[in-house]
Amino acid sequence: MKRMHAIAAGILLLGMLLTPAFGATAGEPAAATENLLPAFDIFFQTYFYAANDRDFDRTEPLYEANGQSVGYVLTTMRPGLTWRPAEILTLRYQLEVGDNLWSRNDPYGDDPYSEETAVFRHKEIWAEATTPNGRLGTRLGFQYFYDPTHLVIDRHIGLATAFYQVGGQQVTVGAGQIPDQVYEGFGEETDGLRLSANNFEQDNFLFGAWSRHPLGAGVLSPGVFFNWDKTEVDRPKGVLSVAANYHAPLGPIVKLDVDLVGQYGQYLRAGLDNRDVTMLAGAAQANVDAEWRLIGLRYNLLAFTADDGDKLDQFDTGFRYSGWSKSATLILSLNELHDQYDNVDERVAAQDAGLFLADQEFAVKPTEDVRLFLTLGAGFVLDDTNTDGESYLGTEGQFGVAWSPIQKHLTFSLIGGGLLPGEAAGQLQNAIDKTAHDPLYQGQAAMTVTY
C-alpha cells in the first residue's frame, strides 16, 4: 500500500516539475499537447470550520464530555495529470490527499491503516480514444459524472461511454456502476480470492443516454438515465429519470438556468405484504444570475416532490435526490466551500418529505479582486407526515468576503452566519428533543489554490 502511494506521488511530482505550464482549474482536465509531457493541474485547500452545535437543540445534556460544538481545520490536495501521447488518445489521473485533519492526522505514524494516517483516494483514472476527426470516441474508467441537471447523480463512478460530436452538438451513451457497501463474499478472504468472490448479483448499475444541442442563444442538454439498484437482497429497485437542462443569456448581464426531472420506477417486494411499489416523482430548479461591474444578484428556486408516507397505497412519490443543487445556502443545502455531508435538503430527501427552497445572493465588488456577498434563503417541506405536522425548515443567512489576489487561481474566503430553524428541521435532525429549534451559528474560512 505504501509503495503504491509513493509511486503515485512520484509520478505526480515528476509531472509538476517537467510541465512547462499549468493547465486548468479544479475539476477541468488540463489541456495537453500531443507527444509532449503531461499537463499538471492541482486543487489545494486549507479549510477552517466552527459551529455552535451539531443539531438544533442547545439543551445541555447530563453528561457531555466532548461538548456540543463542532470545529476543525483540515487540508486537502487533488493533483492531476492529463496526457495526450497521440492525437486520438487522452489519459487522465487525479489523486486526492485528504481530508487531513490537523488534530488527527500524524505524519509520523507507521500504520497505513491507522485513523491518524492521511487518506489517499484515486479520484479519476480514465482513458479516452477518438477517431482521427474527433467525431467518434469512447471514455473508459473511473471519472466524475453528473446528469445535465446534477439533481439525479453527481459523483465519481466507474463508467464506460461512447460519444458522437460535431460542431457544438454531442450525443453520448454510457453504462457504469455506482459504488456501494454490499459485498457478495462473507468472512475473511485473501486478496487472491477477492476477484473470484465478486459478481453482479447485488450491485448498483447506471445506464444513460444524454446529449447537448445549441438552441437559440443557449444550450439544451436532455438525458435519460436508468438506475438499477440490486444492493437490497431480493428487493431490486429500478428508477428511470428523464432530465433536461437549458441555460442561456437573457441579455448582456443576465443568465438563465433551468432544470427539470421526472422519475418513474418499480421497487419490487418493498411494500406491505411484499407487494411491489410504484415510484413517480419530479424536481424542478430555476436559477437567474445577473452580473454588473460592481454588483451581482443571484436567485435560485428548488423543489422536489414528497411522499405522503401511506404504506397501504403501494405508491411512492418521493424524489431520489443527488444532494447537489445550485442553491447558494450552506446549511439548508450543499456547502460549496467544503461539503459537510449533513445538508438539511439531504435529510428531507431521505425522509421523502419533499422540498421547496428559495434563496438569493447579493454581491458587491468594490475592487477587481474583492467580492462581498450576502446570502438569504428559506426552506419548507412539502409533506409534513415525517415532521410531526411541521413544514417550516428555517431561514438561513450568511455574509462573506472572497479575496482573489491571483484571479481564478488563489482565493481567500471568510464566511459567517447561521440558520434560524423551524420545527420541521428539528424533527429531521435532532436526536432527543425533536421539537427544539435553537439557532445554529457557523463560521468558515479557506485558502483555495487551483491551477
N, C-alpha and C positions, 0 to 999 in steps of 0.2 A: 504493500500500500504506500509506504513512504517513498519507495523507488519510483512508483508511477507518478506521484505528486511532484517529485524532484525533476523527473523528465519533462512533465508538462510545464513546470515553471521555467525550466531551462530553455525550452523551445520558445516560450513567450518572451523571455528576456533577450534571446538572440534576435528575434524579430524586431523588438523595440530598438535594439542597438543598431541594426542594419537598415531599417526602413528609413528612407530619406525624408518622408513627410508623414505626419499623422493623417488618418483617413477621415473619420466621420464621428458624429455624436453617438451617444449610447443608444443601443437598440437598432442602429443602422450599420450594416456591414460596410467597412471602409472600402473605398474604391481601390482596386489593384490593377496594375498594368501587366499585360501579357508577358510572360517569360522573365519578369523581374522579381525582386524579392517580395515576400508577403507584406501587405499593408497592416499596420497595427492600429487598433483602437482601444480605448480604455474608458471605463466609468469608475470613478473613485468618490466615496462619500464618507465623511465622519459626521455622525448624527447624534444629537442630544435630545432626550425626551423626558418630560416630567409631568405627572398628573396627580391630582389630589386623591384619586380613588380608582378602583377597578370597575366599580359599578355606580349606581345612583343612590346608594344607601350609606350615609355617613354615620349611622348608629355605631357607637363604639362597642366592639364585641367584648365578651367577658375575658377572653384571652386572645391577644393578637401580638405575638412576639415580634413579628416582622413588619407590623404597621400596615396601614391600608393604602398608602401611596404607591405610585409606580414611577420609577426613574432609572435611566441607564444612559450610557454613552457607548457607541459602537462604531466600528469601521468596516466598510465593505469595499471590495475592489473587484471589477469584472474586466480583465484584459481579454482581448480577442484578436484573432488573426484571420484575414481574408486573402486568399492566394488564387491567382489565375495562371497556372502553369501553361495553359493553352487557351486559344481564343474561345473555345467551346466549353471549357471546364472551369468551375469555381469551387474552391474548398473553403469551409468556414469552421472555426473552432473558437469557443468562448468558455473561459473558466471563471467561476465565481469563488472568491475567497471571503468568507463571512457568512452571517453577520458575526463579527468578532467583538464580543462584549468586553469592555475594558476591565470590568470587575471579575470576569470569569476566565477568559482565555489566557493561558500562561504559556509564553513561548519557550519556557524551559521544560515543559512536560515531555515525557518519553513515550507515553502510551498514545498511539494514533487513534484509539477508540475512546479516549477519555473525554468527558464533557468539557474539560479545560483546554482541549486542543482545537485549533482553528479548523473550521469546516471547509472542505473543498467540494464544489459542485461543478460538474461538467455540463454547462447550460446548453451549449449549442455544438453539435457535431454533425455536419451535413455536407453533401457534395451535390453540385448542380451541373448538369450537362445539357447543351443545346445543339441544335443543328447549326451549320455554318452561317445561315442567315438569321439565326436567333429567334425564329418564329416558333419552333417546337422545342420543348425542353422538359426535363424532369429534375426534381429535387428530392433526395432521399436522406433521411437521418433525423436526429433529434433537433427540433427547431422551435422558435417562438411562433405560436399560431393563434389567430383570432378570427372570428367571423366578421363580416363587414360592419356589424354594429357593436362588437365586443360584448354584447349582453348575454350571448349564449355560451361562448367559450373564449377564454383569454388566458393562455398558459403555455408552457413548454411541453411538447409531446413528441413522441416518435411518429413520423409522418412520411408518407410517400405521395408525391404529387406529380402530375403531368399537366403541362400548360401549352396553350397556343396564344401567341400575341402578335398583333400587327397594329402599327400606329399607336394610338392611346387605348386600344381595346385588348382585353385579355380574358381568356376562359380557362379555368383550372378545375381539375377533378383530383380528389385525394382520398386516402384511407390511412388511418392510424390507430394507435392505442393510447388511451388515457391511463397514466399510472394509477394504481390502486393499492390497497393494503391487503388484498386477498391473494394468498399463495396456495397452489394446489398441493404442495408437499407438506407433511406434518412431521414433527420430530427432527432430531439432529441429522443433518446430511452434510457430506463433504462437498467441496467445490466441484468435484468431478461429477457428482450426481445432480447438481442444481439444474443443469440444462435438461437432462432427461426426465426430471420430475415435473417440469413445466409443460403446460398445454394451453389450449384456447377455451377451456370449459368455463372458467369463471373470470373472464377478462372483460374489459370495458373498451368497446370499439367506437370509432368515429368514422363516418363516411360523409363526403360532401362534394358539392359542385358549386362553384361561385365564379363571378365574372366582374369585369369593370368596363363601363362604357361612358364615353363623353355624352352628355345630354344637356343641350342648351349651353349655358355658361358654366355648368357644373359637371359633376361626375356621379353616375348612378352605379351602385355596387350591390347587386342582388346575390343571394346564395340559398342553397338548400342543404341541410345537414341532418344526418340521422345518427343518433347516439344509441347504440345497442349495448346496454349495460347488463352483464350477466354475473356481477360480483355477488349478488344475493343468490344463495343456492336454491334452485328450483323456483325462483321468482324473477325471471328476466324482465327487463324494462326496455321498451323501445320508444324513443321520442323523436319525432320529426319536427324540425324547426325551419321555418321559411323566414328569412331575414333580408332586410334591404336597408341600405344607407344612401342618402343623397346629400351632397354638400355643394354649395355654390355661393359665389359672391352676390350680394344684393346691393350693388353699387360699389364705389371705391373704398368704403370704410367698413361695411357691414358684411358678415358672413353668416350663412345659414347652414345648419347641420341637423338632419332629421333621421331617426332610426325607427323602424317598425319590425316587430317579430310576432309570428304566430306559431303556436306549438300544438301538436296533436300526438298522442301516444297511447300505448297499452302497457299496463303494469299487471302482469299475469299472476293470478292467485294471491293478490295483495289485499283484497277486500274481505268483507265479512263472509264467513263460511268458505274461504279460499276462492271467492269469485274474482273475476278479472275487473280491474279498474280502468276506466277510460279517462285519459288526460286531455284537457283542452284549455289552453291558456294563451296569454298575449302580453306584449310590452310595447311601450312607445316612449320615445325621447326626442326632445327638441332643444336645440342649442342655438343661441344668437350671440354673436361676438362682434362688437363694434370697437374700432381702434382709431383714435385720433392721435395727433402728435404728442399731446400731453396727457390725455385722458383715455381710459378704456372701460367699456361696460360689457359684462358677460352675463347672460341669463340662461338657466337650464331648467327644464321640466322633465321629470322621470316618473313613469307609472308602470306598474305591472300587476297582473290580476291576482286575486286571492281565492282561497277555497273556504267554504263555509264549515268545514270540519265534520260534516254529516257522514258517518261511516256506513249509512244504510243506502245511500244513493249510488254507490259504485261509480262516482264521478269526481274527478279531481281537477280543479281549475287553478291550482297554484302554479306560478311561473317558475321554471327551472332557470336560475339566475347565476351568471358567472361571478358576480361580486364586483365587476368593473363597470363604472359609468363615467359620464362626463361631468358629473356634479363637482363643484369646487369645495364642497364641505369636507371636513377632515374627520368628523366623528360619525355623522349620520351616513357617510359613505366612505369610500376608499380614501385613505390619507396618501396623496400623491407624493409627498415628500419622502415618506417611508411607511410602507404598509404595516399596520398594527395587527392585521389578521383578526380583527374583532369588530368589524363595522356593524352599525345598527341595521343597515339595509340587508346585510347578510343574515342576521338573526331573524329579521322579518321574513325573508325568503325561506329560511329553514322551517319556519312555523306556518308557511303558506298563508300569511296574514295579508299579503298584498301591500303595495306601497304607492304613495303619492309624495314626491319630494320636489320642492321648488327652492331654487337658490339664485342669488345674484352676486356678482363680484364687481366692485367699483375700484378702479386703479388709477393712480396718478404717477406720472413720470417727470419729476422735477428736473432730472438730468438724463442723459442718454443711457447711463449705466445704473440708475437707481429707480426702483419701482416700489411704490407704496400701495397696499391693497387692503380692502375691507370686504369680507365675505359674510353674507347673511343667508340663512336657509331654514326652512321649516318642513317637517315631515309628518305624515299621517298613515296609519294602517287603513286598509280598505275593508277588512273584516275583523271584527273585534272578538271573535269566538275564542281565540287563544290569548287574549289580553284582558280578560275579565270585564268586557264591555267598554274598555277604554280604546280610543282611536288616535289620540294626540301623542306623537313621538317626542316632540320638543322643538325648540328654536335654538339654532346654533349661530354663534358669532365669532369671527376670527379677524385679527388685524396683524398684518405682517409687512416686512420690508425685505426686498431682494436687491443685492448689490452685485453687479457683474462687471468687475474691472477688466476682464477679458471676455468680450461678448461671445456667447454661445459655448464658452469653454470653462469659465470659472465663475461660480456664483456662491455668495454667502447669503443664507436665508435665516430670518428670525421671525417666528410666528407665535402669537399668544391669543388665547380665547377660551371658549368653553361651550357647554351645552346646558340649557335650562330644560331638563327632560320633562316630558309628560308621563302620566302613569302607565301609558302603553309601553314606553321604553323600559320602565321599571319592571313591568310584568315579563318582558323578554330577557332582561339581563340580570336582575337582582337574584341573589342566591337564597336569601332568608325572607326579608320583608318585601314582598312583591309590590306593595303599594307605595314604597318610598320613591321619591323623585327629587332627591337633593342635587344641586348643581354639580357638574363635573367641569373642573378647570384644567387646562393643559397648556404647556409651552414647549416649543421645539426650536432647534437651531441646527444648521447644517452647513458644511463646506462641501460643494459638489464640483467635481472636475470631470469634464467629458472632452475627449479628443478622438 
